[in-house]
Amino acid sequence: MLDGRIMGLDIGDKTIGVAVSDIMGITAQGVKTIRRESKKKDIEELKNIIKERQVNKIVSGLPKNMNGT
């Protein structure tokens, strides 16, 4: 068993998609789409989710193609 959950981030220019795993790290559910306003607000929102969901690892996706797809 993990000592917390894994947060997955899909970081874009306008939004950040956030998903969090179950405690076993087997499945993940989308939990929020953050509309990007400023780095400070984005980080505060992510910190709140990390605390609420007991996240201990973060992974971030990269686009497969340069056009963002």
CHARMM internal coordinates of N, CA and C (Angstrom, degrees):
IC EDIT
DIST 1 N 1 CA 1.4555
DIST 1 CA 1 C 1.5254
ANGL 1 N 1 CA 1 C 109.29
DIST 1 C 2 N 1.3031
ANGL 1 CA 1 C 2 N 115.93
DIHE 1 N 1 CA 1 C 2 N 143.17
DIST 2 N 2 CA 1.4565
ANGL 1 C 2 N 2 CA 121.50
DIHE 1 CA 1 C 2 N 2 CA 177.50
DIST 2 CA 2 C 1.5179
ANGL 2 N 2 CA 2 C 110.63
DIHE 1 C 2 N 2 CA 2 C -77.51
DIST 2 C 3 N 1.3063
ANGL 2 CA 2 C 3 N 115.70
DIHE 2 N 2 CA 2 C 3 N 160.60
DIST 3 N 3 CA 1.4642
ANGL 2 C 3 N 3 CA 121.41
DIHE 2 CA 2 C 3 N 3 CA 176.31
DIST 3 CA 3 C 1.5242
ANGL 3 N 3 CA 3 C 109.96
DIHE 2 C 3 N 3 CA 3 C -95.81
DIST 3 C 4 N 1.2868
ANGL 3 CA 3 C 4 N 117.47
DIHE 3 N 3 CA 3 C 4 N 39.77
DIST 4 N 4 CA 1.4603
ANGL 3 C 4 N 4 CA 122.64
DIHE 3 CA 3 C 4 N 4 CA -177.01
DIST 4 CA 4 C 1.5104
ANGL 4 N 4 CA 4 C 109.53
DIHE 3 C 4 N 4 CA 4 C 147.21
DIST 4 C 5 N 1.2839
ANGL 4 CA 4 C 5 N 115.71
DIHE 4 N 4 CA 4 C 5 N -170.18
DIST 5 N 5 CA 1.4624
ANGL 4 C 5 N 5 CA 121.23
DIHE 4 CA 4 C 5 N 5 CA -175.43
DIST 5 CA 5 C 1.5329
ANGL 5 N 5 CA 5 C 110.78
DIHE 4 C 5 N 5 CA 5 C -111.34
DIST 5 C 6 N 1.3193
ANGL 5 CA 5 C 6 N 115.05
DIHE 5 N 5 CA 5 C 6 N 165.04
DIST 6 N 6 CA 1.4618
ANGL 5 C 6 N 6 CA 122.03
DIHE 5 CA 5 C 6 N 6 CA 177.47
DIST 6 CA 6 C 1.5220
ANGL 6 N 6 CA 6 C 107.85
DIHE 5 C 6 N 6 CA 6 C -105.47
DIST 6 C 7 N 1.3267
ANGL 6 CA 6 C 7 N 115.58
DIHE 6 N 6 CA 6 C 7 N 132.19
DIST 7 N 7 CA 1.4622
ANGL 6 C 7 N 7 CA 121.35
DIHE 6 CA 6 C 7 N 7 CA 176.85
DIST 7 CA 7 C 1.5226
ANGL 7 N 7 CA 7 C 108.34
DIHE 6 C 7 N 7 CA 7 C -104.96
DIST 7 C 8 N 1.3195
ANGL 7 CA 7 C 8 N 116.36
DIHE 7 N 7 CA 7 C 8 N 129.79
DIST 8 N 8 CA 1.4526
ANGL 7 C 8 N 8 CA 122.03
DIHE 7 CA 7 C 8 N 8 CA 175.30
DIST 8 CA 8 C 1.5158
ANGL 8 N 8 CA 8 C 109.72
DIHE 7 C 8 N 8 CA 8 C -106.60
DIST 8 C 9 N 1.3228
ANGL 8 CA 8 C 9 N 116.16
DIHE 8 N 8 CA 8 C 9 N 132.95
DIST 9 N 9 CA 1.4604
ANGL 8 C 9 N 9 CA 121.27
DIHE 8 CA 8 C 9 N 9 CA -179.03
DIST 9 CA 9 C 1.5212
ANGL 9 N 9 CA 9 C 110.18
DIHE 8 C 9 N 9 CA 9 C -118.03
DIST 9 C 10 N 1.3151
ANGL 9 CA 9 C 10 N 115.87
DIHE 9 N 9 CA 9 C 10 N 135.38
DIST 10 N 10 CA 1.4635
ANGL 9 C 10 N 10 CA 123.43
DIHE 9 CA 9 C 10 N 10 CA 172.45
DIST 10 CA 10 C 1.5254
ANGL 10 N 10 CA 10 C 105.13
DIHE 9 C 10 N 10 CA 10 C -115.17
DIST 10 C 11 N 1.3170
ANGL 10 CA 10 C 11 N 115.60
DIHE 10 N 10 CA 10 C 11 N 96.59
DIST 11 N 11 CA 1.4620
ANGL 10 C 11 N 11 CA 121.37
DIHE 10 CA 10 C 11 N 11 CA -169.88
DIST 11 CA 11 C 1.5237
ANGL 11 N 11 CA 11 C 110.47
DIHE 10 C 11 N 11 CA 11 C -93.37
DIST 11 C 12 N 1.3198
ANGL 11 CA 11 C 12 N 115.03
DIHE 11 N 11 CA 11 C 12 N 120.77
DIST 12 N 12 CA 1.4555
ANGL 11 C 12 N 12 CA 121.76
DIHE 11 CA 11 C 12 N 12 CA 177.06
DIST 12 CA 12 C 1.5184
ANGL 12 N 12 CA 12 C 110.55
DIHE 11 C 12 N 12 CA 12 C -121.62
DIST 12 C 13 N 1.3225
ANGL 12 CA 12 C 13 N 116.26
DIHE 12 N 12 CA 12 C 13 N 177.91
DIST 13 N 13 CA 1.4656
ANGL 12 C 13 N 13 CA 120.99
DIHE 12 CA 12 C 13 N 13 CA 179.68
DIST 13 CA 13 C 1.5248
ANGL 13 N 13 CA 13 C 112.55
DIHE 12 C 13 N 13 CA 13 C -68.97
DIST 13 C 14 N 1.3379
ANGL 13 CA 13 C 14 N 117.22
DIHE 13 N 13 CA 13 C 14 N -33.04
DIST 14 N 14 CA 1.4666
ANGL 13 C 14 N 14 CA 120.89
DIHE 13 CA 13 C 14 N 14 CA -175.57
DIST 14 CA 14 C 1.5221
ANGL 14 N 14 CA 14 C 113.61
DIHE 13 C 14 N 14 CA 14 C -107.52
DIST 14 C 15 N 1.3207
ANGL 14 CA 14 C 15 N 117.22
DIHE 14 N 14 CA 14 C 15 N -27.12
DIST 15 N 15 CA 1.4632
ANGL 14 C 15 N 15 CA 120.82
DIHE 14 CA 14 C 15 N 15 CA -178.42
DIST 15 CA 15 C 1.5217
ANGL 15 N 15 CA 15 C 111.20
DIHE 14 C 15 N 15 CA 15 C -139.80
DIST 15 C 16 N 1.3297
ANGL 15 CA 15 C 16 N 114.57
DIHE 15 N 15 CA 15 C 16 N 162.76
DIST 16 N 16 CA 1.4589
ANGL 15 C 16 N 16 CA 122.37
DIHE 15 CA 15 C 16 N 16 CA 171.38
DIST 16 CA 16 C 1.5250
ANGL 16 N 16 CA 16 C 106.25
DIHE 15 C 16 N 16 CA 16 C -125.79
DIST 16 C 17 N 1.3199
ANGL 16 CA 16 C 17 N 116.54
DIHE 16 N 16 CA 16 C 17 N 117.40
DIST 17 N 17 CA 1.4571
ANGL 16 C 17 N 17 CA 120.78
DIHE 16 CA 16 C 17 N 17 CA 175.17
DIST 17 CA 17 C 1.5173
ANGL 17 N 17 CA 17 C 108.78
DIHE 16 C 17 N 17 CA 17 C -84.62
DIST 17 C 18 N 1.3378
ANGL 17 CA 17 C 18 N 116.46
DIHE 17 N 17 CA 17 C 18 N 134.06
DIST 18 N 18 CA 1.4613
ANGL 17 C 18 N 18 CA 121.48
DIHE 17 CA 17 C 18 N 18 CA -176.98
DIST 18 CA 18 C 1.5269
ANGL 18 N 18 CA 18 C 109.40
DIHE 17 C 18 N 18 CA 18 C -123.24
DIST 18 C 19 N 1.3282
ANGL 18 CA 18 C 19 N 116.18
DIHE 18 N 18 CA 18 C 19 N 128.67
DIST 19 N 19 CA 1.4633
ANGL 18 C 19 N 19 CA 122.64
DIHE 18 CA 18 C 19 N 19 CA 173.06
DIST 19 CA 19 C 1.5213
ANGL 19 N 19 CA 19 C 107.36
DIHE 18 C 19 N 19 CA 19 C -127.92
DIST 19 C 20 N 1.3325
ANGL 19 CA 19 C 20 N 116.25
DIHE 19 N 19 CA 19 C 20 N 150.12
DIST 20 N 20 CA 1.4625
ANGL 19 C 20 N 20 CA 121.27
DIHE 19 CA 19 C 20 N 20 CA 179.88
DIST 20 CA 20 C 1.5224
ANGL 20 N 20 CA 20 C 108.25
DIHE 19 C 20 N 20 CA 20 C -132.80
DIST 20 C 21 N 1.3251
ANGL 20 CA 20 C 21 N 115.39
DIHE 20 N 20 CA 20 C 21 N 139.01
DIST 21 N 21 CA 1.4589
ANGL 20 C 21 N 21 CA 120.90
DIHE 20 CA 20 C 21 N 21 CA -179.10
DIST 21 CA 21 C 1.5226
ANGL 21 N 21 CA 21 C 111.68
DIHE 20 C 21 N 21 CA 21 C -78.58
DIST 21 C 22 N 1.3380
ANGL 21 CA 21 C 22 N 114.10
DIHE 21 N 21 CA 21 C 22 N 166.08
DIST 22 N 22 CA 1.4589
ANGL 21 C 22 N 22 CA 119.08
DIHE 21 CA 21 C 22 N 22 CA 168.89
DIST 22 CA 22 C 1.5317
ANGL 22 N 22 CA 22 C 107.34
DIHE 21 C 22 N 22 CA 22 C -73.17
DIST 22 C 23 N 1.3146
ANGL 22 CA 22 C 23 N 117.42
DIHE 22 N 22 CA 22 C 23 N 172.48
DIST 23 N 23 CA 1.4631
ANGL 22 C 23 N 23 CA 121.60
DIHE 22 CA 22 C 23 N 23 CA -175.31
DIST 23 CA 23 C 1.5299
ANGL 23 N 23 CA 23 C 112.22
DIHE 22 C 23 N 23 CA 23 C -63.44
DIST 23 C 24 N 1.3496
ANGL 23 CA 23 C 24 N 117.29
DIHE 23 N 23 CA 23 C 24 N -26.32
DIST 24 N 24 CA 1.4612
ANGL 23 C 24 N 24 CA 120.99
DIHE 23 CA 23 C 24 N 24 CA 179.12
DIST 24 CA 24 C 1.5301
ANGL 24 N 24 CA 24 C 112.27
DIHE 23 C 24 N 24 CA 24 C -83.70
DIST 24 C 25 N 1.3235
ANGL 24 CA 24 C 25 N 117.77
DIHE 24 N 24 CA 24 C 25 N -10.82
DIST 25 N 25 CA 1.4600
ANGL 24 C 25 N 25 CA 121.07
DIHE 24 CA 24 C 25 N 25 CA -179.36
DIST 25 CA 25 C 1.5144
ANGL 25 N 25 CA 25 C 113.28
DIHE 24 C 25 N 25 CA 25 C 74.79
DIST 25 C 26 N 1.3351
ANGL 25 CA 25 C 26 N 116.84
DIHE 25 N 25 CA 25 C 26 N 23.35
DIST 26 N 26 CA 1.4601
ANGL 25 C 26 N 26 CA 120.94
DIHE 25 CA 25 C 26 N 26 CA -176.62
DIST 26 CA 26 C 1.5252
ANGL 26 N 26 CA 26 C 111.72
DIHE 25 C 26 N 26 CA 26 C -93.21
DIST 26 C 27 N 1.3208
ANGL 26 CA 26 C 27 N 116.99
DIHE 26 N 26 CA 26 C 27 N -45.55
DIST 27 N 27 CA 1.4621
ANGL 26 C 27 N 27 CA 120.79
DIHE 26 CA 26 C 27 N 27 CA -179.53
DIST 27 CA 27 C 1.5236
ANGL 27 N 27 CA 27 C 109.69
DIHE 26 C 27 N 27 CA 27 C -123.86
DIST 27 C 28 N 1.3115
ANGL 27 CA 27 C 28 N 115.72
DIHE 27 N 27 CA 27 C 28 N 160.92
DIST 28 N 28 CA 1.4682
ANGL 27 C 28 N 28 CA 120.75
DIHE 27 CA 27 C 28 N 28 CA 176.84
DIST 28 CA 28 C 1.5199
ANGL 28 N 28 CA 28 C 108.95
DIHE 27 C 28 N 28 CA 28 C -132.99
DIST 28 C 29 N 1.3050
ANGL 28 CA 28 C 29 N 114.94
DIHE 28 N 28 CA 28 C 29 N 147.99
DIST 29 N 29 CA 1.4597
ANGL 28 C 29 N 29 CA 121.88
DIHE 28 CA 28 C 29 N 29 CA 179.04
DIST 29 CA 29 C 1.5243
ANGL 29 N 29 CA 29 C 108.86
DIHE 28 C 29 N 29 CA 29 C -123.52
DIST 29 C 30 N 1.3168
ANGL 29 CA 29 C 30 N 116.96
DIHE 29 N 29 CA 29 C 30 N 139.54
DIST 30 N 30 CA 1.4531
ANGL 29 C 30 N 30 CA 120.11
DIHE 29 CA 29 C 30 N 30 CA 172.68
DIST 30 CA 30 C 1.5233
ANGL 30 N 30 CA 30 C 109.04
DIHE 29 C 30 N 30 CA 30 C -65.93
DIST 30 C 31 N 1.3272
ANGL 30 CA 30 C 31 N 117.44
DIHE 30 N 30 CA 30 C 31 N 131.54
DIST 31 N 31 CA 1.4661
ANGL 30 C 31 N 31 CA 119.51
DIHE 30 CA 30 C 31 N 31 CA -177.81
DIST 31 CA 31 C 1.5239
ANGL 31 N 31 CA 31 C 113.61
DIHE 30 C 31 N 31 CA 31 C -115.96
DIST 31 C 32 N 1.3264
ANGL 31 CA 31 C 32 N 117.35
DIHE 31 N 31 CA 31 C 32 N -25.46
DIST 32 N 32 CA 1.4590
ANGL 31 C 32 N 32 CA 118.10
DIHE 31 CA 31 C 32 N 32 CA -176.50
DIST 32 CA 32 C 1.5253
ANGL 32 N 32 CA 32 C 110.05
DIHE 31 C 32 N 32 CA 32 C -167.99
DIST 32 C 33 N 1.3254
ANGL 32 CA 32 C 33 N 114.72
DIHE 32 N 32 CA 32 C 33 N 149.93
DIST 33 N 33 CA 1.4597
ANGL 32 C 33 N 33 CA 121.84
DIHE 32 CA 32 C 33 N 33 CA 167.01
DIST 33 CA 33 C 1.5176
ANGL 33 N 33 CA 33 C 106.03
DIHE 32 C 33 N 33 CA 33 C -116.16
DIST 33 C 34 N 1.3126
ANGL 33 CA 33 C 34 N 115.56
DIHE 33 N 33 CA 33 C 34 N 116.53
DIST 34 N 34 CA 1.4657
ANGL 33 C 34 N 34 CA 121.43
DIHE 33 CA 33 C 34 N 34 CA -178.10
DIST 34 CA 34 C 1.5198
ANGL 34 N 34 CA 34 C 108.38
DIHE 33 C 34 N 34 CA 34 C -91.57
DIST 34 C 35 N 1.3224
ANGL 34 CA 34 C 35 N 116.91
DIHE 34 N 34 CA 34 C 35 N 122.59
DIST 35 N 35 CA 1.4696
ANGL 34 C 35 N 35 CA 121.65
DIHE 34 CA 34 C 35 N 35 CA 172.83
DIST 35 CA 35 C 1.5181
ANGL 35 N 35 CA 35 C 106.96
DIHE 34 C 35 N 35 CA 35 C -78.13
DIST 35 C 36 N 1.3216
ANGL 35 CA 35 C 36 N 116.27
DIHE 35 N 35 CA 35 C 36 N 120.17
DIST 36 N 36 CA 1.4579
ANGL 35 C 36 N 36 CA 120.51
DIHE 35 CA 35 C 36 N 36 CA -175.29
DIST 36 CA 36 C 1.5238
ANGL 36 N 36 CA 36 C 110.85
DIHE 35 C 36 N 36 CA 36 C -71.53
DIST 36 C 37 N 1.3394
ANGL 36 CA 36 C 37 N 115.14
DIHE 36 N 36 CA 36 C 37 N 127.08
DIST 37 N 37 CA 1.4662
ANGL 36 C 37 N 37 CA 121.76
DIHE 36 CA 36 C 37 N 37 CA 177.39
DIST 37 CA 37 C 1.5222
ANGL 37 N 37 CA 37 C 110.28
DIHE 36 C 37 N 37 CA 37 C -117.74
DIST 37 C 38 N 1.3133
ANGL 37 CA 37 C 38 N 115.80
DIHE 37 N 37 CA 37 C 38 N -52.60
DIST 38 N 38 CA 1.4624
ANGL 37 C 38 N 38 CA 121.81
DIHE 37 CA 37 C 38 N 38 CA 177.58
DIST 38 CA 38 C 1.5220
ANGL 38 N 38 CA 38 C 107.37
DIHE 37 C 38 N 38 CA 38 C -153.46
DIST 38 C 39 N 1.3192
ANGL 38 CA 38 C 39 N 116.68
DIHE 38 N 38 CA 38 C 39 N 158.98
DIST 39 N 39 CA 1.4653
ANGL 38 C 39 N 39 CA 119.76
DIHE 38 CA 38 C 39 N 39 CA 179.32
DIST 39 CA 39 C 1.5225
ANGL 39 N 39 CA 39 C 111.11
DIHE 38 C 39 N 39 CA 39 C -58.72
DIST 39 C 40 N 1.3269
ANGL 39 CA 39 C 40 N 116.14
DIHE 39 N 39 CA 39 C 40 N -40.65
DIST 40 N 40 CA 1.4649
ANGL 39 C 40 N 40 CA 120.43
DIHE 39 CA 39 C 40 N 40 CA -178.47
DIST 40 CA 40 C 1.5314
ANGL 40 N 40 CA 40 C 110.99
DIHE 39 C 40 N 40 CA 40 C -61.73
DIST 40 C 41 N 1.3380
ANGL 40 CA 40 C 41 N 117.36
DIHE 40 N 40 CA 40 C 41 N -47.36
DIST 41 N 41 CA 1.4663
ANGL 40 C 41 N 41 CA 120.91
DIHE 40 CA 40 C 41 N 41 CA -179.85
DIST 41 CA 41 C 1.5280
ANGL 41 N 41 CA 41 C 111.28
DIHE 40 C 41 N 41 CA 41 C -67.20
DIST 41 C 42 N 1.3384
ANGL 41 CA 41 C 42 N 116.64
DIHE 41 N 41 CA 41 C 42 N -39.39
DIST 42 N 42 CA 1.4656
ANGL 41 C 42 N 42 CA 120.40
DIHE 41 CA 41 C 42 N 42 CA 178.04
DIST 42 CA 42 C 1.5264
ANGL 42 N 42 CA 42 C 110.29
DIHE 41 C 42 N 42 CA 42 C -59.71
DIST 42 C 43 N 1.3212
ANGL 42 CA 42 C 43 N 116.57
DIHE 42 N 42 CA 42 C 43 N -46.97
DIST 43 N 43 CA 1.4633
ANGL 42 C 43 N 43 CA 121.42
DIHE 42 CA 42 C 43 N 43 CA -178.87
DIST 43 CA 43 C 1.5234
ANGL 43 N 43 CA 43 C 111.02
DIHE 42 C 43 N 43 CA 43 C -65.15
DIST 43 C 44 N 1.3124
ANGL 43 CA 43 C 44 N 117.83
DIHE 43 N 43 CA 43 C 44 N -41.32
DIST 44 N 44 CA 1.4698
ANGL 43 C 44 N 44 CA 120.92
DIHE 43 CA 43 C 44 N 44 CA 178.49
DIST 44 CA 44 C 1.5281
ANGL 44 N 44 CA 44 C 110.54
DIHE 43 C 44 N 44 CA 44 C -61.43
DIST 44 C 45 N 1.3217
ANGL 44 CA 44 C 45 N 116.77
DIHE 44 N 44 CA 44 C 45 N -42.98
DIST 45 N 45 CA 1.4666
ANGL 44 C 45 N 45 CA 120.43
DIHE 44 CA 44 C 45 N 45 CA 179.23
DIST 45 CA 45 C 1.5276
ANGL 45 N 45 CA 45 C 110.68
DIHE 44 C 45 N 45 CA 45 C -63.38
DIST 45 C 46 N 1.3343
ANGL 45 CA 45 C 46 N 116.50
DIHE 45 N 45 CA 45 C 46 N -43.25
DIST 46 N 46 CA 1.4627
ANGL 45 C 46 N 46 CA 120.06
DIHE 45 CA 45 C 46 N 46 CA 178.38
DIST 46 CA 46 C 1.5260
ANGL 46 N 46 CA 46 C 111.11
DIHE 45 C 46 N 46 CA 46 C -64.76
DIST 46 C 47 N 1.3221
ANGL 46 CA 46 C 47 N 117.44
DIHE 46 N 46 CA 46 C 47 N -40.65
DIST 47 N 47 CA 1.4664
ANGL 46 C 47 N 47 CA 120.88
DIHE 46 CA 46 C 47 N 47 CA 177.93
DIST 47 CA 47 C 1.5250
ANGL 47 N 47 CA 47 C 111.23
DIHE 46 C 47 N 47 CA 47 C -60.98
DIST 47 C 48 N 1.3251
ANGL 47 CA 47 C 48 N 117.08
DIHE 47 N 47 CA 47 C 48 N -39.55
DIST 48 N 48 CA 1.4658
ANGL 47 C 48 N 48 CA 120.70
DIHE 47 CA 47 C 48 N 48 CA 177.82
DIST 48 CA 48 C 1.5267
ANGL 48 N 48 CA 48 C 111.39
DIHE 47 C 48 N 48 CA 48 C -62.44
DIST 48 C 49 N 1.3250
ANGL 48 CA 48 C 49 N 116.47
DIHE 48 N 48 CA 48 C 49 N -44.33
DIST 49 N 49 CA 1.4662
ANGL 48 C 49 N 49 CA 120.30
DIHE 48 CA 48 C 49 N 49 CA 179.46
DIST 49 CA 49 C 1.5269
ANGL 49 N 49 CA 49 C 110.18
DIHE 48 C 49 N 49 CA 49 C -65.15
DIST 49 C 50 N 1.3275
ANGL 49 CA 49 C 50 N 117.17
DIHE 49 N 49 CA 49 C 50 N -42.23
DIST 50 N 50 CA 1.4648
ANGL 49 C 50 N 50 CA 121.39
DIHE 49 CA 49 C 50 N 50 CA 179.14
DIST 50 CA 50 C 1.5264
ANGL 50 N 50 CA 50 C 110.47
DIHE 49 C 50 N 50 CA 50 C -58.05
DIST 50 C 51 N 1.3116
ANGL 50 CA 50 C 51 N 116.52
DIHE 50 N 50 CA 50 C 51 N -44.95
DIST 51 N 51 CA 1.4681
ANGL 50 C 51 N 51 CA 120.67
DIHE 50 CA 50 C 51 N 51 CA -179.48
DIST 51 CA 51 C 1.5311
ANGL 51 N 51 CA 51 C 111.34
DIHE 50 C 51 N 51 CA 51 C -67.69
DIST 51 C 52 N 1.3371
ANGL 51 CA 51 C 52 N 116.68
DIHE 51 N 51 CA 51 C 52 N -48.55
DIST 52 N 52 CA 1.4681
ANGL 51 C 52 N 52 CA 121.46
DIHE 51 CA 51 C 52 N 52 CA -177.93
DIST 52 CA 52 C 1.5234
ANGL 52 N 52 CA 52 C 112.40
DIHE 51 C 52 N 52 CA 52 C -62.04
DIST 52 C 53 N 1.3184
ANGL 52 CA 52 C 53 N 117.06
DIHE 52 N 52 CA 52 C 53 N -39.28
DIST 53 N 53 CA 1.4735
ANGL 52 C 53 N 53 CA 121.82
DIHE 52 CA 52 C 53 N 53 CA -173.56
DIST 53 CA 53 C 1.5296
ANGL 53 N 53 CA 53 C 113.02
DIHE 52 C 53 N 53 CA 53 C -98.03
DIST 53 C 54 N 1.3156
ANGL 53 CA 53 C 54 N 118.25
DIHE 53 N 53 CA 53 C 54 N 1.92
DIST 54 N 54 CA 1.4689
ANGL 53 C 54 N 54 CA 123.36
DIHE 53 CA 53 C 54 N 54 CA 179.37
DIST 54 CA 54 C 1.5361
ANGL 54 N 54 CA 54 C 111.61
DIHE 53 C 54 N 54 CA 54 C 56.28
DIST 54 C 55 N 1.3146
ANGL 54 CA 54 C 55 N 115.48
DIHE 54 N 54 CA 54 C 55 N 51.06
DIST 55 N 55 CA 1.4631
ANGL 54 C 55 N 55 CA 122.48
DIHE 54 CA 54 C 55 N 55 CA -179.46
DIST 55 CA 55 C 1.5236
ANGL 55 N 55 CA 55 C 109.24
DIHE 54 C 55 N 55 CA 55 C -80.33
DIST 55 C 56 N 1.3477
ANGL 55 CA 55 C 56 N 116.46
DIHE 55 N 55 CA 55 C 56 N 135.33
DIST 56 N 56 CA 1.4596
ANGL 55 C 56 N 56 CA 119.25
DIHE 55 CA 55 C 56 N 56 CA 175.78
DIST 56 CA 56 C 1.5263
ANGL 56 N 56 CA 56 C 113.46
DIHE 55 C 56 N 56 CA 56 C -123.10
DIST 56 C 57 N 1.3364
ANGL 56 CA 56 C 57 N 117.05
DIHE 56 N 56 CA 56 C 57 N -4.74
DIST 57 N 57 CA 1.4642
ANGL 56 C 57 N 57 CA 120.98
DIHE 56 CA 56 C 57 N 57 CA 175.66
DIST 57 CA 57 C 1.5206
ANGL 57 N 57 CA 57 C 108.33
DIHE 56 C 57 N 57 CA 57 C -140.49
DIST 57 C 58 N 1.3385
ANGL 57 CA 57 C 58 N 115.04
DIHE 57 N 57 CA 57 C 58 N 148.17
DIST 58 N 58 CA 1.4601
ANGL 57 C 58 N 58 CA 120.98
DIHE 57 CA 57 C 58 N 58 CA 178.69
DIST 58 CA 58 C 1.5227
ANGL 58 N 58 CA 58 C 108.50
DIHE 57 C 58 N 58 CA 58 C -130.77
DIST 58 C 59 N 1.3252
ANGL 58 CA 58 C 59 N 115.83
DIHE 58 N 58 CA 58 C 59 N 133.86
DIST 59 N 59 CA 1.4644
ANGL 58 C 59 N 59 CA 121.44
DIHE 58 CA 58 C 59 N 59 CA 173.32
DIST 59 CA 59 C 1.5218
ANGL 59 N 59 CA 59 C 107.97
DIHE 58 C 59 N 59 CA 59 C -123.80
DIST 59 C 60 N 1.3275
ANGL 59 CA 59 C 60 N 115.73
DIHE 59 N 59 CA 59 C 60 N 150.75
DIST 60 N 60 CA 1.4578
ANGL 59 C 60 N 60 CA 120.69
DIHE 59 CA 59 C 60 N 60 CA -178.80
DIST 60 CA 60 C 1.5178
ANGL 60 N 60 CA 60 C 109.10
DIHE 59 C 60 N 60 CA 60 C -130.23
DIST 60 C 61 N 1.3249
ANGL 60 CA 60 C 61 N 115.61
DIHE 60 N 60 CA 60 C 61 N 136.50
DIST 61 N 61 CA 1.4542
ANGL 60 C 61 N 61 CA 120.57
DIHE 60 CA 60 C 61 N 61 CA 177.66
DIST 61 CA 61 C 1.5173
ANGL 61 N 61 CA 61 C 111.28
DIHE 60 C 61 N 61 CA 61 C -87.61
DIST 61 C 62 N 1.3084
ANGL 61 CA 61 C 62 N 115.01
DIHE 61 N 61 CA 61 C 62 N 153.20
DIST 62 N 62 CA 1.4614
ANGL 61 C 62 N 62 CA 122.07
DIHE 61 CA 61 C 62 N 62 CA 174.97
DIST 62 CA 62 C 1.5270
ANGL 62 N 62 CA 62 C 108.12
DIHE 61 C 62 N 62 CA 62 C -118.75
DIST 62 C 63 N 1.3380
ANGL 62 CA 62 C 63 N 117.99
DIHE 62 N 62 CA 62 C 63 N 144.72
DIST 63 N 63 CA 1.4659
ANGL 62 C 63 N 63 CA 119.02
DIHE 62 CA 62 C 63 N 63 CA 178.09
DIST 63 CA 63 C 1.5220
ANGL 63 N 63 CA 63 C 110.78
DIHE 62 C 63 N 63 CA 63 C -63.64
DIST 63 C 64 N 1.3097
ANGL 63 CA 63 C 64 N 115.57
DIHE 63 N 63 CA 63 C 64 N 144.82
DIST 64 N 64 CA 1.4582
ANGL 63 C 64 N 64 CA 120.78
DIHE 63 CA 63 C 64 N 64 CA 178.65
DIST 64 CA 64 C 1.5248
ANGL 64 N 64 CA 64 C 110.99
DIHE 63 C 64 N 64 CA 64 C -70.51
DIST 64 C 65 N 1.3308
ANGL 64 CA 64 C 65 N 116.50
DIHE 64 N 64 CA 64 C 65 N -36.82
DIST 65 N 65 CA 1.4574
ANGL 64 C 65 N 65 CA 122.22
DIHE 64 CA 64 C 65 N 65 CA -178.71
DIST 65 CA 65 C 1.5245
ANGL 65 N 65 CA 65 C 110.16
DIHE 64 C 65 N 65 CA 65 C -117.04
DIST 65 C 66 N 1.2929
ANGL 65 CA 65 C 66 N 116.98
DIHE 65 N 65 CA 65 C 66 N 158.44
DIST 66 N 66 CA 1.4626
ANGL 65 C 66 N 66 CA 121.23
DIHE 65 CA 65 C 66 N 66 CA -177.47
DIST 66 CA 66 C 1.5291
ANGL 66 N 66 CA 66 C 112.97
DIHE 65 C 66 N 66 CA 66 C -67.55
DIST 66 C 67 N 1.3338
ANGL 66 CA 66 C 67 N 117.93
DIHE 66 N 66 CA 66 C 67 N -18.08
DIST 67 N 67 CA 1.4622
ANGL 66 C 67 N 67 CA 119.99
DIHE 66 CA 66 C 67 N 67 CA 179.77
DIST 67 CA 67 C 1.5315
ANGL 67 N 67 CA 67 C 112.20
DIHE 66 C 67 N 67 CA 67 C -86.04
DIST 67 C 68 N 1.3377
ANGL 67 CA 67 C 68 N 116.89
DIHE 67 N 67 CA 67 C 68 N 7.87
DIST 68 N 68 CA 1.4588
ANGL 67 C 68 N 68 CA 121.12
DIHE 67 CA 67 C 68 N 68 CA 175.91
DIST 68 CA 68 C 1.5136
ANGL 68 N 68 CA 68 C 115.06
DIHE 67 C 68 N 68 CA 68 C 93.13
DIST 68 C 69 N 1.3360
ANGL 68 CA 68 C 69 N 117.70
DIHE 68 N 68 CA 68 C 69 N 0.26
DIST 69 N 69 CA 1.4692
ANGL 68 C 69 N 69 CA 119.60
DIHE 68 CA 68 C 69 N 69 CA 179.77
DIST 69 CA 69 C 1.5156
ANGL 69 N 69 CA 69 C 111.12
DIHE 68 C 69 N 69 CA 69 C -93.09
END
COOR INIT
IC SEED 1 N 1 CA 1 C
IC BUILD
